[in-house]
């Protein structure tokens, strides 16, 4: 979806920004994970009908409230249930996996749905320490590469292992002697790569990789951090514009939007000299400390921001961000569990007069305590 915005000066050319969707597959009270996943598929189809540009699925582990631990599997299903919208991960938590296997997965997806697949990666664990240990139990922690090394290895498997020319034998992998490890199948075009983060370090790495950078304002809404990350990415990438992931709630009235967006908090927790992560409740922060073994720790409340209001209110604020920071695309996170309100928010944002598709059976209300845990 590309929304035009009118300049006050008619001599200036009309500008525009795109809208895309980030879906965490929240499980509302009283429903099953299967119902939440069915709603994700339904919402992807609705987002395509409404004109959104991308539909991204998030990764979360050991969560009673979020249904998707494997975005690549849900991406495949959503691709098969849609026709045009780009579909991808927002994102794969790279620290847990082999870059080669991720490249294989997304090359397969890009072969099945050419020019429709996005691969977003993130530095965060996507869960608390118990699930991180379970995911990484077979790794030798002393030999595990750092995140940047893993990212460059993934890039190499996605882009550097060129396919043989059409009709030529692949001598590198012939019986006479294997020389190159390729992440097969090799698609017509690789998945479009993105790095998701909320710091200047992530912005720097995205620029070094030559990938698009998505600043996660739905996780770290501090204006100074956003501005520094944007400046860093632009200066190191030759002027490329980052995308902005941002929490948005749209309702028919300002009062309804304010009610839906209330009560959302975010905390930064660090145990010892380990990596700092962001969580959405003090209970999660305390659980992170316990699962990390306890000891000296810091818990700080961080700025949380949800752009909310009527469609006109929200578009006005997004347009202000578009003009101020040169943002060409917003990836919208809707932090609501209520099925009816969540679907309505995305529908209203797309077109305030567009009839909304029916909600799935559950309609429990409230903001979801998302495990959108990220290192800073």
N, C-alpha and C positions, 0 to 999 in steps of 0.2 A: 504494500500500500504506500503510495506516495501522496503526501498531503501538500497542496499549494499553500503558500502564505503570502499575503499581499504586503508590499512595502508602502509606507506612507508617502514616499516619493514616487510618483508614477513613472518617472524617468528611469527608475531602477528596474532591472529585470526581475521577474517573479522567481522566487526561490522555492525550494521544496525540501521536505525530509520524509524518510521512510519510517514505517512502523512495523515491527516484528514482535514475536511473542516468545517469552520464556515460560515454560510449564514445568513445575516441580511435581506434578501429579499428587496433590494433597488428598489425603483420605479424610473425608468429613466424618463427624461423629455419627455412629450408627450404621456406617457403610463398610463394605469390604474393599480390600486393595483391588480386587478384580473390577469393582464398580468404578473406582477412581481411575484405573487405567482405561476403562471403556470411555470415561468422560474425556480423557486426554485425546483419544482418537477422535471422538466427536468434536471436541474443540478445535482440533487441527483441521477437520473438514469445514467447520464453521469459519475459522480464520482464513482458509483459502477462499471461501465464498465471499467473505467480507473484504478481501483484497490485501491482507497482511503479506509481507514479503517473505519472512522466514518463520519457521516454527521449531523452536529448540526444546529439547528434553534434558532435564538435569539428572545428576547422579547423587544418590544419597543411600547410606548404608545403615543397617540395623535400626531402622526408624519405624515406629508404629504409626507415624503420621504422614509419611511420604512413600509412594508406592514403587518408585523406579530406581533400582540399584544398577541397572545395565542399559544406559541410554541407547547404545548401538542396536540392541534387540528391539526396543520400542521404535527407534528410528526406522528400522526395516519395515515394521508393521504399518507405521503411519505413511511411509512412502507408498506402500501398496494400496492404502485406502484413500490416497489423494492423487491429484493429477499434475498440478503446476507448482504449488508452493514449495520453496526450498525447505528441507528438513535436516536437522542436525543435532549435535550434542552441545549442551550448554552448561557444563562441559564434561568431558571424560577426565577423571582424576588421575593424571598421568603417573603419579608416584607409585601407584599400586600395580602397574602393568608393564609388560614387555612392549616397547615401542614397535617392534616388528609385528606383534600380533595386532596392535591397534591399526597399523598401516594395512595389514591384510584385511581386517574387518571393514575399514572404510574404503579401501580399493574395491572390495566386493560390492559394497553399497553403491559406490559411484559407477560401477559397471552395470548394476541392475537399474539404476535411475540416473543416467548421465545428466550432468549440469544441474542437479537438484540437491546435492549432498554437501552439508557443511560439517567440518570437524572443529569443534571448539574444545580446547584443553584448559585445565585449571591446575593450580598448585595445591589447592586445598585437599584435605582428606575426605570430605564428604560425609563425615561421621565422627564419632568419638573414638578414643584410643582403643577400645575393645575391638571394634570392627577393623580399625587400621591394622592391629596386630594379626587378626585373623586373615586379612587380605595379604599381608606381607610375611607370613610365618615362614615361608620357604626361602626368603631372601637372606643373603648374608649382608647384614646391615653395614659391615665394614667395607664391603665392595660395591655397594649400591651407588650408582652415579647420582649426582645432584640433579635437581629439576632441569636446569639449563642443559646439561649433558643429555638427559633423556629427550628433551625437546628437539635438540639438534639431531639426535639419532632418528627420531620420528620423521623429521624433515627429510633426512637422507633417504629413508625407505620410501617416502611418498613421492619424492621429486627427483632424486639423483640417479636412481637405477633405471635408466632408459630402456625401453623395449626394443627388441630387434626390429629392423625394417620389415615392412609387410612382405610376406612370402619367403623371408630368409630364415634359415635355421638358427635357433638360439644356441650357438656353439658354447656359450659360457656355461650352460646347464646340460650339455650333451653328455652321453655316457663316457666320452673321452676325457672328461675332467671338469668338474664343477668349479667355477671361479667366483661367481657373483650370487649373492643371496638377494632375490627379488621378492617384494611383497605382492605376490600374484593373487588374483588376476590383475593385470595392468589395465586400468580403465581408459576410455577415450580422453578423459580429463580427470585429474585428481579431485578429491573433495577440497572445497575452499577452506583454508585453515584460519583459525582465529585463536588468539590467546586471551583468556579472561583473567582479569586481575584488578587489584584495587591499590596499586602502589607504583611509585616511580621505577622500582626494580622490575616489575612486570612489564611496564611500558618500555623500558630499555631492552628487555629480552625480546619482546614482540618486534621491535624495530630491528634488532640484530638478526632475527629469523627472517625478516622481510614479510611478516604476517600481519593481518589486521589485528588491531588491539581493541578489546572491549573493556571499558572501565566499568567495574561492578559497583555502581552507586547504590544499588539495592542492598549492598553489603556494607560499604563504607561511603556514607553520604557527606563526609567532611568536604566542604567547598575547597579548602586549601589543598587537600590531597588530590582532589579531582583536577584542579588547575595545574598543579605541579606535574601530575602524570600526563595530562594532555600536552603541556609544553615540552616535556621530555620526549614523548613519542613523536610529536611533530618535528622537533629539531633533529632527531636521529633517523627519521624515516623519509626525509625529503619533503616534508609538508603534508603527509597523509593525514586524513581526519580519522580519529578514533570513533568507534560506536559507543553509545552509552546505554548500559542496562540500568533500568530505573523502575522503582515501584510506583504503580499507578492504580488509582481506584476512581472509577467514573460511575455516577449515579444520576437519577433524574433531577435530584435537588442537591444543593450544597449541603444541607443538613444530613441527608442520607449518606452522602459521600464521607462527610466528617465522622459520622457514626461508624461506618465500615472501616475507616482508616485509623480509628482510635486504638490506643493501647499497645501499639507496636513498639518494641524496645530492642536494643542490640547492645551486646557487651563484648569487650575484648578481654581475653583471658590468656595468661602466659604462666607456665609452670617452670620455675628455675630459669635457665637460659635457653629453653626450648623454643620452638616457633610459636608465635602468638596466633591465636585463631579468634574468629568472631562467632558468637552464638546469639540466640534471640531470647534467652531467659536466664535468670540467676540459677535456676535449677540445672540448666544445661551446663552453665559455667562450673557449678559445684561438681557435677558428674564428670566433667572433663578433668578437673583437678584430681578427683578420686581415682579415675581410670588411668591417670598419668603417674600414680604412685604417691600423690600428695606432696608435702613439703612446701617450700617457699613459693608463693605465687602472687600474681596480681590480677585483679578483676576491675576493669574500668568500663563505665557506661559510655557508649559512643553515640554520636549523632545519628538518629534514624529519621529518614525523610520519605514520606509517601506523597507524591503529587496527587491531589484529590480535588474533586469538585464535579461540576457539570462538564459535558463535553467541551463547551466553549471555554470554561475555566482552565481545563487541563491542556487543551491545544494552545491556549494563550501562553501558558507557562512553558510548554515544550518549545513553542516558537521562540520564546525568550532565550532558552538554552541554546537553541539552534543558531540564533543570531550572535549570542555572546561567545559561544565556543566553537562555532562552525560545525556543529554536529549534523551529519547527514542522515543518521539512522538511530532510532531509539529501539531498544529491545525491552519490551514491556513485561514486567513481572507483576502479576495480580495476586497479592498476598491475602487472599480470602478463601476460606474453605467452603462457604455456602455456595452450592451449585448454582442456584438461580442468580444470586448477586454476582458471582464470578463470571458467568456467561454474559450476563447483562452488561457488566463493566466493559468487557472486550467488544461487545456488539455496539454499545453506545459510543465508545471511542472511535470505532470504525465509521459509523454513520448514525447520528442521533435519531434519525427517522426510520432506520432499518428495523423491520420486525425481528424479534429475537427468536432463535430456535428454542424448542422446549428444553428445559433442564432435565438432567437425569434424576432418578427418584429421590436421592438424598438432598436435603436442603438445610443441613445444619449450618448455623451461622458462626461467625467469628473469624478472626485472623488466624492463620496457621502458624504455629511455632516452628518455623522452618529450620532445618538443620543446614542452612546455607553457610557452612563453616569454611572460612578462608584464612589462609596465612597472609600476613601483612608484611 
